[in-house]
Amino acid sequence: MAYKIKADTCTACGTCIDECPVEAISAGDVYVIDPSVCTECGTCAGVCPVEAIELE
């Protein structure tokens, strides 16, 4: 089960993308996590200032 970013909460601040060790997060108006690359480490969720990242 990969992590996902809630589109209605994400502010595209960039904090998570810098922390992902496997580069599974893509930038955009709202950031997106590629579930086929995500290793479920939870680093992104731990640094998200608006708690927009959760397990899918």
C-alpha positions in Angstrom: 0.0 0.0 0.0 1.7 3.2 -1.2 1.3 6.7 0.2 -0.9 9.2 -1.6 -1.2 13.0 -1.5 -4.7 14.4 -0.9 -5.2 16.9 -3.7 -7.6 19.1 -1.7 -5.0 19.6 1.1 -1.7 19.7 -0.8 -0.2 23.2 -1.1 2.6 22.1 -3.4 5.2 23.5 -0.9 7.9 21.0 -2.1 8.9 19.7 1.3 8.0 16.1 0.5 9.7 15.9 -2.8 13.1 16.8 -1.3 12.7 14.1 1.3 11.7 11.1 -0.8 14.6 8.7 -1.0 13.3 7.0 -4.2 12.1 10.1 -6.1 8.5 8.8 -6.2 7.0 12.3 -6.0 6.2 14.4 -9.0 5.9 18.2 -8.8 2.9 20.1 -10.2 0.0 22.2 -9.0 -0.6 19.3 -6.6 2.2 16.8 -6.0 1.6 13.1 -6.9 3.2 10.0 -5.6 3.9 7.1 -8.0 2.6 4.0 -6.2 4.8 1.7 -8.3 8.0 3.5 -7.0 6.9 4.3 -3.4 8.5 2.1 -0.8 6.1 3.1 2.0 8.9 4.6 4.1 6.6 7.4 5.4 9.3 10.1 5.2 7.1 12.3 3.1 4.1 12.0 5.5 6.4 12.9 8.4 7.5 16.2 6.9 4.3 17.4 5.3 3.4 20.6 7.1 -0.4 20.3 6.2 -0.7 16.5 6.7 -1.8 16.0 3.1 -0.1 12.6 2.8 -1.6 9.3 4.0 -1.5 5.6 3.2 -3.6 4.7 0.3 
